[in-house]
């Protein structure tokens, strides 16, 4: 057993997000393919469209939010909810308009990449959609 180094990620000021998004990278140096992030979203904040070469597991730890796909599907995230996105499936995730949200994101990829391919920001009409029933 040993402690694992972490690194802070500021994701809110670049092409990968809309709004205030902050994260901490957590991973064991013994497995450079493993990428684990604890990501915090302010209300209304979300990622840009993106996909992961080997898929991604999201586990909501706090608050309320959504995960959406290009075909218009959207799943609610509340504490304890887990969502798997398939390899190559374009999606976004973020907080609801009225609640912050924190999730763990887990994925694997060959270094030095984390296996993510980023696209355009999610527009407000796509993000807004049908109100989250938990908001």
DAUR-V443336 format. One record per residue. RES is the residue in one small letter. SS is DSSP state (h for helix, s for strand, l for the rest). NEAR is the number of other C-alpha atoms within 12 Angstrom. D_LAST is the distance of its C-alpha to the last C-alpha in Angstrom with 2 decimals. Layout:
res & ss & near & d_last
RES & SS & NEAR & D_LAST
RES & SS & NEAR & D_LAST
//
This chain:
res & ss & near & d_last
x & l & 5 & 39.85
x & l & 8 & 39.11
x & l & 10 & 36.54
x & l & 15 & 34.91
x & l & 14 & 34.78
x & s & 17 & 31.50
x & s & 17 & 31.01
x & s & 16 & 28.41
x & s & 21 & 26.99
x & s & 22 & 25.85
x & l & 27 & 24.08
x & l & 25 & 22.58
x & l & 18 & 25.87
x & l & 19 & 27.18
x & l & 21 & 26.81
x & l & 30 & 24.48
x & s & 34 & 21.23
x & s & 30 & 19.42
x & l & 30 & 18.43
x & l & 26 & 18.86
x & s & 35 & 19.23
x & s & 31 & 21.53
x & s & 27 & 22.92
x & s & 24 & 25.67
x & s & 27 & 28.01
x & s & 25 & 29.18
x & l & 26 & 32.00
x & l & 18 & 35.30
x & l & 17 & 38.25
x & l & 13 & 40.12
x & l & 16 & 37.96
x & l & 19 & 37.44
x & l & 20 & 35.69
x & s & 26 & 32.68
x & s & 35 & 29.82
x & s & 32 & 26.97
x & s & 33 & 24.44
x & s & 31 & 21.86
x & s & 39 & 19.56
x & s & 39 & 17.16
x & s & 38 & 14.87
x & l & 31 & 14.00
x & l & 24 & 10.79
x & l & 33 & 11.60
x & l & 39 & 14.44
x & s & 47 & 15.62
x & s & 43 & 18.97
x & l & 36 & 21.50
x & l & 31 & 22.58
x & s & 33 & 24.66
x & s & 32 & 26.32
x & s & 31 & 28.03
x & l & 22 & 31.57
x & l & 25 & 31.15
x & l & 27 & 27.47
x & s & 36 & 24.66
x & s & 28 & 22.77
x & s & 37 & 19.30
x & s & 33 & 18.10
x & s & 35 & 14.77
x & s & 24 & 15.88
x & s & 26 & 13.11
x & s & 31 & 9.52
x & s & 38 & 7.02
x & s & 47 & 8.51
x & s & 48 & 10.67
x & s & 45 & 14.41
x & s & 36 & 16.18
x & s & 27 & 19.87
x & l & 23 & 22.52
x & l & 12 & 22.75
x & l & 19 & 19.26
x & l & 20 & 17.75
x & s & 27 & 14.29
x & s & 32 & 13.06
x & s & 30 & 9.81
x & s & 35 & 10.54
x & s & 30 & 9.91
x & l & 23 & 12.91
x & l & 19 & 15.90
x & l & 24 & 15.04
x & s & 24 & 18.05
x & s & 30 & 18.62
x & s & 28 & 22.13
x & s & 31 & 22.98
x & l & 19 & 26.56
x & l & 21 & 29.33
x & l & 21 & 29.34
x & l & 25 & 26.04
x & l & 30 & 24.50
x & s & 40 & 20.80
x & s & 42 & 18.28
x & s & 50 & 15.41
x & s & 52 & 13.12
x & s & 45 & 10.06
x & l & 37 & 6.91
x & l & 28 & 7.98
x & l & 21 & 6.58
x & l & 25 & 7.20
x & l & 32 & 10.58
x & s & 41 & 11.46
x & s & 37 & 14.94
x & s & 40 & 16.77
x & s & 34 & 20.39
x & s & 34 & 22.01
x & s & 31 & 25.34
x & s & 34 & 27.93
x & s & 26 & 31.70
x & l & 23 & 34.09
x & l & 17 & 37.65
x & l & 15 & 38.15
x & l & 12 & 38.02
x & l & 17 & 34.99
x & l & 27 & 31.65
x & l & 25 & 31.69
x & s & 32 & 29.00
x & s & 24 & 29.75
x & s & 24 & 27.71
x & l & 20 & 27.38
x & l & 21 & 25.93
x & l & 27 & 22.69
x & l & 33 & 19.72
x & l & 19 & 19.80
x & h & 16 & 17.02
x & h & 11 & 17.39
x & h & 25 & 17.10
x & h & 35 & 14.06
x & h & 24 & 12.28
x & l & 20 & 13.14
x & l & 20 & 11.11
x & l & 20 & 7.44
x & l & 25 & 5.49
x & l & 17 & 5.62
x & l & 19 & 3.84
x & l & 21 & 0.00
//
